[in-house]
């Protein structure tokens, strides 16, 4: 039996896998930097694999991770990760 395939994770990663391991085929420059504290709407979309409409809806909601600076919205990455953990329990 052969286990092979290609997996896309959001818009940022394209992975090829087989029985011997995993190879990164593409990692775009939009890949979220682990050290960033705030994610832009685009980065937030890539991080969760969702569209901009849903992303803006989540950011403007009362989830605790949306941050507004001027007229722009950002996601606090640490609080977002905590929110995701709470949702997946």
C-alpha positions as CSV (number, residue, x, y, z in Angstrom):
1,X,0.0,0.0,0.0
2,X,1.4,3.4,-1.0
3,X,0.6,6.5,1.1
4,X,1.2,9.6,-1.0
5,X,-0.4,13.0,-1.6
6,X,-0.3,16.7,-1.6
7,X,-1.9,18.8,1.1
8,X,-2.5,22.6,1.0
9,X,-2.7,24.3,4.4
10,X,-4.4,27.7,3.9
11,X,-2.8,29.8,1.2
12,X,0.6,29.6,2.8
13,X,1.8,26.0,2.7
14,X,1.8,23.3,0.0
15,X,3.1,20.0,1.4
16,X,3.9,16.8,-0.5
17,X,3.9,13.6,1.6
18,X,4.7,10.0,1.2
19,X,5.8,7.0,3.3
20,X,9.3,8.4,3.6
21,X,8.3,11.9,4.9
22,X,7.0,15.3,4.1
23,X,8.5,17.9,1.8
24,X,7.5,21.6,1.7
25,X,6.7,22.5,-1.9
26,X,5.7,26.1,-1.3
27,X,5.8,28.4,1.6
28,X,4.7,31.9,0.6
29,X,6.1,35.1,2.0
30,X,2.7,35.6,3.6
31,X,3.4,32.8,6.0
32,X,2.7,34.1,9.5
33,X,5.8,35.0,11.5
34,X,5.7,33.2,14.8
35,X,7.1,36.3,16.6
36,X,4.4,38.7,15.4
37,X,1.9,39.7,18.0
38,X,-0.7,41.2,15.7
39,X,-2.0,39.6,12.4
40,X,-3.4,41.6,9.6
41,X,-6.7,40.6,8.0
42,X,-4.8,38.8,5.2
43,X,-2.5,37.0,7.6
44,X,-5.5,36.1,9.8
45,X,-7.3,34.6,6.7
46,X,-4.2,32.6,5.8
47,X,-3.7,31.4,9.4
48,X,-7.3,30.1,9.7
49,X,-7.9,29.2,6.1
50,X,-11.0,31.4,5.9
51,X,-12.2,34.2,3.6
52,X,-12.0,38.0,4.4
53,X,-15.7,38.4,5.0
54,X,-15.7,35.8,7.8
55,X,-12.4,37.1,9.1
56,X,-13.7,40.6,9.5
57,X,-16.9,39.3,11.1
58,X,-14.8,37.4,13.7
59,X,-12.4,40.3,14.3
60,X,-15.2,42.8,14.9
61,X,-17.1,40.4,17.2
62,X,-16.7,40.1,20.9
63,X,-14.3,37.2,20.9
64,X,-11.5,39.0,22.7
65,X,-8.8,38.8,20.0
66,X,-9.8,41.6,17.6
67,X,-7.8,44.8,17.9
68,X,-8.8,48.0,16.2
69,X,-6.1,50.6,15.4
70,X,-7.5,53.6,13.6
71,X,-9.8,52.1,11.0
72,X,-7.9,48.8,10.6
73,X,-8.5,45.6,12.4
74,X,-5.9,43.1,13.6
75,X,-5.9,39.8,15.5
76,X,-3.9,39.4,18.7
77,X,-2.2,36.1,17.9
78,X,-1.8,34.9,21.5
79,X,-5.5,35.6,22.3
80,X,-6.6,34.1,19.0
81,X,-4.7,30.9,19.8
82,X,-6.3,30.8,23.3
83,X,-9.7,31.3,21.7
84,X,-9.1,28.5,19.2
85,X,-8.1,26.2,22.1
86,X,-11.4,27.1,24.0
87,X,-13.5,26.4,20.8
88,X,-12.0,23.0,20.1
89,X,-12.7,21.6,23.6
